Amino acid sequence: MTNQVVIVGAGHAAGQAAASLRKEGYEGKIVMIGDEPYLPYQRPPLSKKFLAGELSIERVYFKPPAFYEKMSVEHRLNTTVSEIERPERTVHTSAGEVIPYSKLILATGSRVRELNVPGFDLDGVNYLRTIDDVAKIQSKFKKGNKLVVVGGGYIGLEVAAVAVKHGIDVTVLEMAPMVMARVVDPIVSAFYERVHAEEGVKIVKGAAVSAFEGREGKLTRVDCSDGTHFDADFVVVGVGILPNVELAQAAGLDVQNGIIVNEYCQTSDPDILAIGDCTNHPNPLLGERLRLESVQNALEQGKTAAATICGRDLIYAQIPWFWSDQYDLKLQIVGLSAGYDEAVVRGNSEEGRSFAVFYLKEGKLIAVDAVNRPPEFMMGKLMVADGATLPAETLRDESINMKVMAQMAKEAS
């Protein structure tokens, strides 16, 4: 059989896997199958600069189209894979094609979690996951229009920040008692609530959407379960994502909150690998299994999968990191703060727009949230990886340069 790697999916992880396969010296055929009409592109800018109209589509592509030609990467766009036949080592596509593989990479990513309430299908109810989604939302960007954002996570707040700058009346409805509840602590959450209020965004917490109402098929109002309602010309829903595991599950692969892979990105079938948002993978540095929704994870797993296919052992073992751009703020997060028992603030989170929070668990640094503080983020990466155990008063002391701090942590470990 032909030496052929088939990649199911055409996102960040898929693009990186294809590039890394060639870099690792793989000379066989590579076929990438994606359900969108676009070559791999970067998703983070979609809710930021691309939505704001500051980036062209060419600027969000992962690699320019000429790259795939140069690297002999075939692609089938606007195509879905309906079935994997493991005994035959083939995949079946929606176009009726049966494509053989010697190795298969599942980079199926994730999809938006939909809000299935009455009126969910009205014109004006939007999600933001793809380039086409952005075009729909941008068509509503008319000064004075009312936008209701459902969900105060990264996506929701990034959309709110862009929209209010376009003269749109923005209300964010968040079910939890604080915004970004899944990813940050109350200190950082309160800071973002303050900044959004200063920029003119209204945030309503503890708000559970019960229905969308409209006239003649067009959205006019958002209803909440407590009886309150909000007029709206359009809505953007951002209430999380779900991993696309159905194809793997149907093929009999192990699935549990993602496709189960080992440290080499292999599934329960060693000839099938999985990468990106759809995977549940071990992290030896943190000593636990994770399913991460991040660019860093997609890229690094793409590199690991390519190395595995080419016979090189490259264990995926990195401290996770994330970021969010809102207004003039860059939030950079390293590590996972869940389970911390002490939060140490460096700078002032109640005034201005620059500070960092260090999260300790039993005296050990497990995560850092840095707002407009690149040194804290960069040195924080090293310190979290080293399991630094610096005293709170040292972390808090802004007279100590972060490079010096990282050196002190290294010497203390």
C-alpha positions, -999 to +999 in steps of 0.1 A: +000+000+000+011+036-007+029+053+022+003+079+028-007+100+058-043+112+059-051+142+081-088+146+091-093+182+098-078+214+084-072+237+114-041+248+133-032+213+145-036+198+110-015+226+093+013+221+119+012+183+114+016+186+076+044+211+080+062+190+106+059+158+086+079+174+058+104+189+082+109+155+098+118+141+064+085+123+056+085+117+018+052+099+014+019+114+003+000+137+027-038+142+022-056+168+043-094+167+045-113+198+059-150+205+061-146+243+055-138+259+021-105+273+036-070+261+040-058+259+077-062+293+094-057+307+129-088+309+150-077+333+178-077+365+155-113+357+145-128+372+177-102+400+178-084+418+149-101+398+121-136+407+135-125+443+139-116+443+102-079+449+109-067+417+093-072+403+058-081+367+053-045+361+039-031+373+072-051+346+092-040+317+071-016+293+090+006+291+059+002+307+025-016+285-002+017+282-021+032+264+009+010+233+005+019+231-032+056+234-025+053+207+002+031+185-019+003+184+006-030+175-012-062+189+003-098+181+000-118+212+012-155+214+018-153+177+025-162+156+056-150+122+066-180+100+073-163+068+084-130+052+093-126+015+083-097+004+105-092-031+092-090-018+056-071+014+067-093+036+047-115+067+053-148+074+034-155+110+025-188+129+018-176+131-018-178+093-021-140+089-021-124+060-003-089+071+007-063+046+020-039+055+048-007+040+063-011+065+093-042+086+101-041+118+121-074+130+136-073+168+140-111+171+142-110+200+166-141+212+184-175+228+176-195+254+195-218+244+223-252+254+210-279+271+231-310+251+224-337+274+237-368+286+219-359+309+190-324+294+186-328+295+148-339+331+144-319+353+120-296+373+142-285+345+165-248+339+158-219+318+170-182+326+164-160+297+153-153+301+116-144+328+090-179+326+077-193+332+112-173+364+114-187+377+081-223+372+094-215+391+126-197+419+108-228+425+086-246+436+118-218+460+129-239+492+124-235+520+148-262+521+174-273+484+169-279+465+201-257+434+206-264+409+234-234+386+240-244+353+257-215+341+278-187+361+295-158+338+286-128+347+263-149+347+231-178+367+245-157+394+261-134+397+230-164+402+208-178+427+233-146+447+232-145+448+194-182+456+191-183+485+216-154+501+198-176+501+166-203+521+184-225+492+192-246+490+223-233+459+241-248+438+269-230+406+281-252+380+299-232+356+321-248+328+339-220+325+365-214+350+394-183+362+376-169+366+341-143+342+327-151+319+356-136+288+339-102+303+334-094+331+359-098+338+396-120+365+412-092+391+412-087+390+374-124+386+368-132+418+388-105+436+369-121+427+335-156+437+348-142+471+357-125+476+324-155+466+303-177+489+324-152+518+318-155+510+280-193+511+281-201+474+281-230+464+304-224+430+321-252+412+338-242+382+360-264+353+371-283+357+339-297+324+323-311+329+288-344+311+284-355+322+249-348+343+219-378+362+205-383+377+171-406+390+144-409+376+109-380+353+116-357+381+128-343+383+164-357+413+185-352+402+221-334+379+245-354+366+275-339+354+308-353+329+332-357+355+360-382+375+338-358+401+326-354+407+289-330+426+266-337+442+232-313+429+206-306+434+169-282+405+170-267+380+195-234+363+197-234+331+218-202+320+234-209+292+259-181+268+253-171+242+228-174+204+225-147+181+212-154+164+178-150+128+189-179+111+171-158+098+142-132+083+166-160+068+187-177+052+157-143+037+148-141+020+182-112+042+196-111+050+233-129+083+240-135+100+273-138+138+274-118+137+241-100+111+221-076+093+245-040+095+234-006+087+249+023+111+252+032+104+215-003+114+204-012+078+195-048+066+201-058+031+212-050+022+176-012+030+172-017+037+134-042+064+143-030+096+160-051+125+174-041+161+180-055+194+192-088+203+209-103+169+204-076+150+225-074+139+261-037+136+267-013+130+296+008+159+309+038+144+327+048+178+341+014+183+358+008+146+365-027+145+351-047+140+319-060+171+302-082+182+273-069+217+263-085+242+240-054+262+230-032+270+200-001+260+218-015+225+224-026+222+188+008+232+175+029+211+199+008+180+194+011+185+156+048+184+160+047+153+183+024+134+159+047+141+130+078+129+149+060+097+160+051+089+124+087+095+114+100+071+141+113+098+164+103+098+201+091+133+210+071+133+242+046+161+244+053+175+279+047+213+283+032+237+307+000+250+290-004+286+282-032+308+268-039+344+259-068+369+253-067+403+237-094+428+249-090+465+242-054+475+250-051+445+273-031+413+267-039+387+292-013+359+292-019+328+313+007+301+321-002+269+340-036+259+354-046+278+386-074+253+396-068+242+432-046+271+443-046+281+480-029+315+477-031+343+451-004+369+452-010+401+433+020+420+418+010+455+408-025+470+413-055+452+398-080+478+411-065+508+392-047+511+359-043+482+334-012+463+343-006+436+370+000+399+375-013+373+398+008+344+410-010+312+421+005+291+448-005+256+460+012+245+492+039+272+486+046+260+450+039+283+420+014+265+397+001+294+375+005+330+365-020+354+350-003+385+335-022+415+322+001+437+301+031+422+319+052+402+294+082+397+318+059+381+344+045+358+318+078+348+302+096+343+335+064+328+350+067+300+323+101+291+336+092+293+372+060+272+369+079+246+349+106+245+377+079+243+405+093+275+421+087+280+458+093+317+464+077+335+493+046+357+486+064+389+497+092+383+471+067+376+443+048+408+453+079+430+453+080+450+421+115+463+429+128+428+420+133+423+383+115+393+369+148+378+355+163+381+389+132+365+404+134+335+380+171+331+389+163+332+426+136+306+420+161+284+401+186+286+429+160+279+456+147+247+438 
